[in-house]
Amino acid sequence: MEKGAAAKKIAELRKTIEYHNKRYYQQDDPEISDSEYDRLMRELQELELQYPDENIVSSPTQRVGAAPLNKFAAFSHPSAMLSLANAFSNEEIIEFDNRIKRLAGVDKISYVAEPKLDGLAVNLIYENGLFTRGATRGDGGTGEDVTQNLKTISSLPLKMKNNGGKPIPSFIEIRGEVYIEREPFQKLNRRRMEEGEEPFANPRNAAAGSLRQLDSRITARRPLNIFFYGIGNIRGINFSTHWEVLQALSRWDFPVNKLIEQAQDINACIQYFEHIGAIRKSLTYEIDGIVLKVNDLALQNVLGNVSHNPRWALACKFPAAQETTVIKDIIVGVGRMGTLTPVAIMEPINVGGVMVSRATLHNEDEIIKKDIRIGDTVVIQRAGDVIPEVVKVIPEKRPVGAKKFKMPKHCPECNSEIVRLEGEVAHRCVNMSCPAQLKEHIRHFASRGAMDIEGLGEKVSAQLFDAKLIADPADLYFLTREKLLELDRQAEKSVQNLIDAIQSSKNPLLDKFIYALGIRHVGERTAKLLAEHFGSMENLVNAKVEDLTAINEIGPEIAASIVEFFHERKNINVMAKFSKAGVIPQKKETAGKAPLRGRSFVFTGTMESMSRNEAKAFVENLGGTVLSNVTKNTTYVVAGSEPGSKLEKAKSSDTQILTENEFLKLIDR
């Protein structure tokens, strides 16, 4: 491609990707599929590699993450990031207002009222409209430089846009709150547990941990979002009110929370506090209160600060869903990947409308840090749908002889050795045949997101395993009605229903089957990527690490885990049993004939008769697969005008190359 044409194409791709970022992350109304978005991003990345002179710091490709850092550099905030004084009642809110009136010598104060997100505060520096540096709050004066990680947040503008209103300043500090929404947080935790990792305690911890990753490629895979709520130092322009600041941020393309309102007096603030409290459970993100700020910026300057708190702002906190109870015992559970998780068994207590008798203690380090002992009275909390957790111990109520917890040296299920690898917090059972792991593996295989075998829940799968009727998921397909009827409390009808459910699961969708296998680091999203890319189990089983890492979103660790899984002797035997039982995963296809089944296509260059999306739709409707890169599994490379590096790779690997006309004949167009 000629350099001028490449520059034009790069600019178009950047504009298109930024538009779709806004639709997805800010408006929650995407117009294209994830796979189409990924293709746009890959096309831009390839062009920027070919034309490095066109690289700019505000390109969307800057969000994909970079190699690990040794440590975070210190960042001195140009203006201090102060913490807020707290209020916990309407009376304290009114007292705050009275104090402001006395200091200001006025009878009425107007405010801006904002939801208080439970996230991580950050400070961002923009120079001449470009994002240059960003940091965590730290102690308010000095934070951690997390610029590379912040770039991975798709809702964070890398370049300010002037959509009317105030001109873009030459220098500005912009304050924001990084957070994770509830549903993506729950999915993240489910994926972590499926992959043998510890779940995050709450969305805030997840956001903070994600932003502090030394490897920003890990941050890029986390569902981080951000709202902006204020500014620090600024050069070149002035504002009169905080509300004016928020409107300018919004026009400059910074996401500002839509629930923020102006409040003409303190009574309006209290009404806002009560309203947000009433709707908080319906929000897609966690909040723990509201923030009130004096709207007049000149008055803010007059009021100033006291200690580390501004006099002109107040955090109004909602009551926490916390209760106290007694820990009766600490047991250890063994997960599907062998991870040992200590669990507190407690006196049952109602927390936020739910009866709770168990709470995860996460790992041994967490227990030691909080000094949790059997017999302790503890504060527990349950935020939203998050698993209950122990917040702290009440030491004054500790009984004499309260027993310290020690992680067992041997697995409580199979008595095998327990290991803790260097750099990990988790203890793991190393026995792949551990009954607890196998039971969890079978339960996962039959679960709703996997094979969805009705009637095969945790109790039934454990019963089948304990009765030695099954030792792995493939054994399910060799169960007989006669054997099942020998089990306790199994009626003829329920047995027949279970047999029917197992038999009807023999032709699952390919991505569901891949996910059901329980490969470490392979959650539902990764399973879909693998199914789309390889098209069959045979192709996936024979894939090498380089084939896997050619897929966007799959890194070396995930690729190595997949290759290792299919080379493990025990897993090879299980896969052979699936085949013998007639379990045949199906690639998702539209109804009708599929003349291209088993054939895969890679497109490069520009087609004159149709767009890439249209070409992809034709291939998939005829049963074929569209790949993003040329691999040994590629059947055809379709070359349009001005093809890229994929054409050269096709030539070097002897992959069949089709012209646009040849492709049209193949699909009968």
Residue, then its C-alpha position, 0 to 999 in steps of 0.5 A: m500500500e502506498k504511504g499516503a493511502a496507508a496514512k489515510k486508512i490508518a486515520e479511518l480505522r482509528k476514527t472507526i475504532e474510537y467511535h465503536n469504543k464510545r458506543y460500547y463503553q460509554q453508551d452501552d449500545p454496541e453496533i458491531s460484534d466483538s469479532e468484528y471489533d477485533r478485526l478492525m483493531r488487528e488491521l490497524q495494528e498491522l498497518e502501524l507495524q508496517y508504517p511506524d512513522e504513523n504511530i501516535v500516542s493517542s492511537p487505540t492500539q496503545r490500549v493493548g498493554a505492554a511488557p511487564l515493568n520492574k516496578f512503578a515509578a513514583f508520581s508527584h501530583p501537581s496538585a494534591m489529591l485530598s481525601l474527604a471527610n465522612a458523614f453517616s446521617n442527615e444530621e451530619i449533612i445538615e451540620f456540614d451545610n451550617r458550617i459552610k454557611r458560617l465560614a462563607g457568611v451566606d444564608k444559602i449554598s448550592y452544591v453538586a451531588e455525585p454518586k460515590l463510586d467504590g473504585l480507585a481514584v486516579n489523576l491524569i495529565y493531558e498536555n495539548g489535548l494528549f494523555t501523557r501520564g497517569a497515577t494512583r492517588g497514593d498518599g495524596g501527594t505522591g502516587e504510582d505511575v500507572t500510565q501504561n495500564l490506564k491506556t488499556i481502559s477503553s473508555l479513557p480518552l487518549k486524545m481530548k476532543n473539542n465538541g464545542g464549549k471551552p477550548i482544550p487547555s495546554f495543560i490539565e489534571i483530570r481526576g477520575e475513578v477506575y471501577i468494574e461493573r457488577e456483572p463483568f466483576q462476577k464473570l471475572n471471578r467465575r473465570r478466575m475460579e474456573e481457571g484455578e485462581e482466587p476470586f477477588a473479594n469485591p469490585r474495588n479490590a479487583a479494580a485496584g489489583s488490575l490497575r497495579q499489574l506490572d504487566s499491562r497486558i493483564t490489565a488490558r484483559r480486565p473489564l476496567n471502566i472509568f468516570f471523571y469527576g473533577i480537575g486539578n491544575i489547569r492552564g489557559i482557561n478558567f471555570s466559575t463552577h464545578w458544574e461547568v467543569l463537568q460539562a466541559l469534561s463531557r464535551w471533551d469526550f470524558p465519561v461523566n456519571k449521568l446521575i450527577e445533579q445540581a442541588q440548589d440547597i442542602n434539602a435537595c442534597i438530602q433528597y438526592f442522598e435518599h434517592i440514590g440510596a433507594i436505587r443503588k441496587s439497580l445500578t450496574y456498579e457498586i457505590d457506597g454513598i454520595v459526594l457533595k461539593v460546593n458548586d462555586l469554585a471561588l467559594q471553594n478557594v475561600l473555604g480551603n482545606v483542613s488537614h487532608n480534607p477540603r472544607w467544601a466537600l463531603a462524602c455521605k456514606f450509606p450504611a454498610a451491609q455488615e453483621t457480627t457473628v462467631i466462627k465455629d470452624i475453618i474448613v478447607g475446600v479443594g477446587r477443580m484446579g486443586t486450589l485449597t480455599p479455607v472457608a469459615i463456618m459461622e453461626p448463621i446470620n442475616v446479612g442484607g436480607v440473606m442468611v449466611s453461615r459460610a464465608t470465604l477466607h481466600n487463602e492462608d496469607e489473608i487469614i494471617k493478615k487479619d489474624i482470624r482464629i476459630g472461636d473469634t467474633v468477626v464482622i462479615q459483609r456481603a456487598g451485592d451478590v459477592i460471596p460473604e467475606v470476613v472484614k475483621v476480627i473483634p479482638e475484645k471478644r476473643p475467647v481464651g484458647a481461640k485456635k489459630f488456623k494452619m493450612p494442612k500439609h496434605c490434601p484433606e480429600c486424597n492425602s496427597e502433598i500440598v504445594r505452594l509455588e513461589g510467587e503464588v498465594a494459593h496452596r494446591c493439591v498436586n494429585m490430578s486424580c484427587p477425588a475432590q478435583l474430579k468431582e468438581h471437574i464432572r460438576h463443571f462439565a455438566s453445568r449450565g454454561a458447559m454441557d448443560i446436562e439437566g439433573l446432573g448437579e453437584k449432589v448427583s455427580a458426587q453420588l455417581f463418583d462415590a459409587k465408582l460409576i464414573a471417574d471422569p466426564a466421558d464415563l457419563y456416556f457409558l452409564t446404564r439405566e440398570k446401574l443408576l437404579e442401584l443407587d439410593r433414592q433414584a426413582e425410575k423416572s428420574v433415572q430415565n430423565l438423566i439418561d435422556a439428558i446425557q444422551s441428548s448432550k452428545n452433539p454440543l456446540l464446539d465452544k460449549f464442549i471446549y469450555a466443559l473440558g475444564i482447561r486451565h485459563v480457558g473460560e467461556r470467552t476463550a472457548k468461543l475464540l478457539a471454536e471460531h478459529f479452529g472450527s473442530m476439536e481435531n484442529l484444536v487438539n493438534a494446535k501448537v503454541e504458535d497457532l494459538t498465540a496467533i489468535n488475538e487475546i490468547g497469550p503464551e500462558i493460555a496457549a501453553s496450558i491448552v497444549e499441555f492439556f491435550h498432551e497429558r496422557k490421562n486427557i488423551n484417554v478421556m478424549a478417546k472415550f468421548s469419541k468412542a461414546g459418539v460425542i461429536p461437538q458441532k460448529k455453530e452454523t446457520a440452517g441449510k446447506a454447508p458446502l464450505r464446511g471444513r474449509s477456512f478463509v483468511f481475507t487480505g486487501t480490499m474487495e470491490s464487490m463486497s465488504r469484509n463483513e459481507a464476505k465473512a457472512f457468506v462464508e459462515n452461512l455456507g458452513g466455512t470458517v473465517l480466520s484472522n491470521v494464516t495458519k496451517n489450518t487455513t484453506y484459502v487466502v482471499a487476496g483483494s487489491e493492495p493485500g498485506s503481509k498475509l499474502e506473503k505468509a500464504k505464499s511461503s506456506d503454500t496456502q491456496i490463494l484465491t482472487e476475488n473473482e475465484f472467491l465469488k465463483l466458490i460461493d456461487r455469486 
